[in-house]
Amino acid sequence: MIGLGRFGFHLAGALTALDQTVLAIDRNPDRVQRWADTLDRVVQADATEEGVLRQLGVADVQRAVVAIGASVEASVLTVLALVELGVPQIWARATSAKHAKILASVGAHHVIFPEAETGERVAHLIISRMLDFIEFDDDFAIAKLPTPESLVGRSLRSLTPADRHGIRVVGAKVHGESFRYATEEMVLERGSMLIVEGGIAQVQRFATLD
Ligand code: ADP
């Protein structure tokens, strides 16, 4: 993990929670000191220097993430250094569409743009009753939302195509229990959470029902 700003630190913490061994690098000594007790291994170094990365053993890692955001120059030079070292999977964070293009053209294998991705996702949540939303390509989505009041007490079998608005209920969760896969016999209860899937527009429409 290169760059322990807000994004890099949270990502490093999430990877650690997933039992991954993380080597974190930041050139700022205050940042290194701040996270030294929280992350496995935190090193102060300038990641744009290929030789320094090599000394730290970065040539042997399977995956590297460049989480530097504010400095496009540092981010691009770091990706170049990782490409030179032959790191097999380079993930790089972009902070603008142009930055994303440059990262891909210098050899990043995966480019992420968290501000744009989160902004798009949260826009869907704000205008509907969805509590979570993931979209796949430009046409498919999965969402979590509370059961619409108009469908409370109905079994899935009894729902008409008009009731469904083109979506499919995949699972449901009654308060305090775990999610269960939906069956046609399942009766929708007030306050239970649904997982639904379908076209983005259909999911969005279903999520605005009262
Ligand atoms: P965020 O928006 O997630 O807070 P920033 O871009 O502000 O991200 O922070 C990026 C981090 O990357 C900072 O901690 C900074 O010290 C670090 N960083 C910037 N350039 C380099 C570099 N050349 N080598 C290592 N770390 C760097």
Boltz pocket constraint, residues with backbone or C-beta under 6 A from the ligand:
constraints:
  - pocket:
      binder: B
      contacts: [[A, 2], [A, 3], [A, 4], [A, 5], [A, 6], [A, 7], [A, 8], [A, 25], [A, 26], [A, 27], [A, 28], [A, 31], [A, 45], [A, 46], [A, 47], [A, 48], [A, 67], [A, 68], [A, 69], [A, 70], [A, 71], [A, 74]]
      max_distance: 6.0
